[in-house]
Amino acid sequence: MNFIYLFGLATIGAFIGWGTNRLAVKLLFRPLKSYRIPFLNIEIQGLIPKRKKEIAKIIGRTIENDFISIEEIIDEVLEKHQSGSVMDIIKFKLRTITAKKMPTFLPRGMKEKIHTYIDDLVEEEGENMILELIDNMSRNANQNLQLATLIEEKINRFPIYKLETIVQEVAKKELKHIEVLGGVLGFVIGLLQGALVLLI
């Protein structure tokens, strides 16, 4: 009889523990929109939808300050493009323009000397010009484009139900473990309560 009583309390405790943790997991996102409970004058909304703007601001600021800046993005893009290939493009463009602009009566040898002179000039001055250009781009981008604000706006525009789906897909096992752990703890607490009641 005592065993049935203990098992009954433990089962009720497990159900309560599992149910409350399941509800806590659901309340991270649900309800998606603010909902007022009539007569009680209480407004409820999921934690993440309610704090979405704050979360977006913190994520944006953290990424810009601690992970990557506009300057680093520009440097990365230009590094992948490499200054050598950029100079080759400049040479090619200048050759094309000068070939069109040079008078047709000039001898081929003279035209080739002009092209060689331009190539040498690009080789000598090109890298400094590219570095100066990168520096200006970084400075202007940093003034005109705030990475934190951009990320914040993107997150705020991202539908909350999609975010919920992503979180559930990524953390499915962990969220299930939280629910199961609630059931196990509830079961143990139920046993302890039953044992205390029987001892008293």
C-alpha positions in Angstrom: 0.0 0.0 0.0 2.8 2.4 1.0 4.6 1.5 -2.3 1.5 2.4 -4.3 1.2 5.6 -2.4 4.9 6.5 -3.0 4.7 5.5 -6.7 1.5 7.6 -7.1 3.2 10.7 -5.6 6.3 10.2 -7.6 4.3 9.8 -10.8 2.3 13.0 -10.1 5.6 14.8 -9.3 7.2 13.5 -12.6 4.1 14.7 -14.6 4.2 18.1 -12.9 8.0 18.5 -13.5 7.8 17.4 -17.1 4.7 19.6 -17.7 6.2 22.7 -16.2 9.5 22.3 -18.1 7.6 21.7 -21.3 5.6 24.8 -20.7 8.7 26.8 -19.9 10.3 25.7 -23.2 7.1 26.7 -25.1 6.9 30.1 -23.3 10.3 31.0 -24.8 8.4 31.7 -28.0 4.7 31.4 -27.4 2.5 33.3 -27.6 4.2 35.0 -30.5 2.1 38.2 -30.2 1.2 40.0 -27.0 -2.0 38.6 -25.5 -4.0 40.2 -22.6 -5.9 37.9 -20.2 -9.4 39.3 -19.6 -10.3 40.3 -16.1 -6.8 39.7 -14.7 -5.2 42.6 -16.7 -2.1 40.5 -17.3 -0.3 40.7 -20.7 1.6 37.6 -21.7 4.0 37.1 -24.6 6.8 34.7 -25.3 10.2 35.8 -23.8 12.0 36.0 -27.2 9.2 37.8 -29.2 8.8 40.2 -26.3 12.5 41.0 -26.1 13.3 40.6 -29.8 14.3 44.3 -30.3 16.7 44.2 -27.3 18.1 40.8 -28.4 18.7 42.2 -32.0 20.5 45.3 -30.6 22.7 43.2 -28.4 23.6 40.7 -31.2 24.3 43.5 -33.6 26.6 45.4 -31.1 28.3 42.2 -30.1 29.1 41.1 -33.7 30.4 44.5 -34.6 32.5 45.0 -31.4 33.7 41.5 -30.7 33.6 39.5 -33.9 34.0 41.5 -37.2 34.1 45.2 -38.2 33.4 46.9 -41.5 37.1 47.4 -42.0 37.8 43.7 -41.6 35.1 42.8 -44.1 36.5 45.2 -46.7 40.1 43.9 -46.0 38.9 40.3 -46.4 37.1 41.1 -49.7 40.1 42.9 -51.1 42.6 40.3 -49.8 40.6 37.6 -51.6 40.7 39.8 -54.7 44.4 40.4 -54.1 46.1 43.6 -55.1 48.1 41.9 -57.9 44.9 40.9 -59.8 43.4 44.3 -59.1 46.5 45.9 -60.8 46.2 43.5 -63.7 42.6 44.7 -64.2 43.7 48.4 -64.0 46.5 47.7 -66.6 44.0 46.0 -68.9 41.5 48.8 -68.6 44.1 51.5 -69.2 45.5 49.7 -72.2 42.0 49.4 -73.7 41.2 53.1 -73.1 44.6 54.3 -74.4 44.3 52.1 -77.5 41.0 53.7 -78.3 42.2 57.3 -77.6 45.6 57.2 -79.3 45.8 58.6 -82.8 45.8 56.0 -85.5 48.8 57.5 -87.3 51.2 56.7 -84.3 53.6 53.9 -85.1 52.9 50.5 -83.4 56.3 50.6 -81.6 55.5 54.0 -80.0 52.0 52.8 -79.0 53.7 49.8 -77.3 56.2 52.1 -75.5 53.2 54.1 -74.2 51.5 50.9 -73.0 54.7 49.7 -71.3 55.2 53.1 -69.6 51.6 53.0 -68.3 52.2 49.4 -67.0 55.3 50.4 -65.2 53.5 53.4 -63.7 50.7 51.2 -62.4 53.4 48.7 -61.0 55.1 51.6 -59.2 52.2 53.6 -58.0 49.3 51.1 -58.2 49.8 49.4 -54.8 50.0 52.7 -52.9 46.8 53.9 -54.7 45.0 50.7 -53.9 46.0 50.9 -50.2 44.8 54.5 -50.1 41.6 53.5 -51.8 41.1 50.7 -49.2 41.7 53.2 -46.4 39.2 55.7 -47.8 36.6 53.0 -48.4 37.1 51.7 -44.8 36.8 55.1 -43.3 33.7 56.1 -45.4 32.1 52.7 -44.8 32.6 53.0 -41.1 31.0 56.4 -41.1 28.1 55.7 -43.4 27.4 52.0 -42.7 26.9 50.9 -39.1 27.2 47.1 -39.1 25.5 46.7 -35.7 22.5 48.7 -37.0 22.4 46.7 -40.2 22.4 43.4 -38.2 19.8 44.7 -35.8 17.4 45.7 -38.6 17.9 42.3 -40.3 17.0 40.4 -37.1 14.0 42.7 -36.4 12.7 41.9 -39.9 13.2 38.2 -39.5 9.9 36.5 -38.8 9.7 35.2 -35.2 8.0 31.9 -36.2 11.0 31.1 -38.5 13.4 31.8 -35.7 11.4 29.5 -33.4 11.6 26.7 -36.1 15.4 27.2 -36.4 15.9 27.1 -32.6 13.8 24.0 -32.3 15.6 22.3 -35.1 19.1 23.2 -33.7 18.3 22.5 -30.1 15.7 19.7 -30.4 17.7 17.2 -28.3 18.6 19.7 -25.6 15.0 21.0 -25.3 13.8 17.4 -25.0 16.4 16.7 -22.3 15.1 19.8 -20.3 11.6 18.3 -20.4 12.8 14.8 -19.4 15.0 16.2 -16.6 12.0 18.0 -15.3 10.1 14.7 -15.2 13.0 12.9 -13.4 13.4 15.7 -10.8 9.7 15.8 -10.3 9.7 12.0 -9.8 12.5 12.2 -7.2 10.8 15.1 -5.4 7.5 13.1 -5.4 9.3 10.1 -3.8 10.9 12.3 -1.2 7.6 14.0 -0.3 5.9 10.6 0.0 8.7 9.2 2.2 8.5 12.3 4.4 4.7 12.0 4.8 5.0 8.3 5.7 7.8 9.0 8.2 5.8 11.8 9.9 
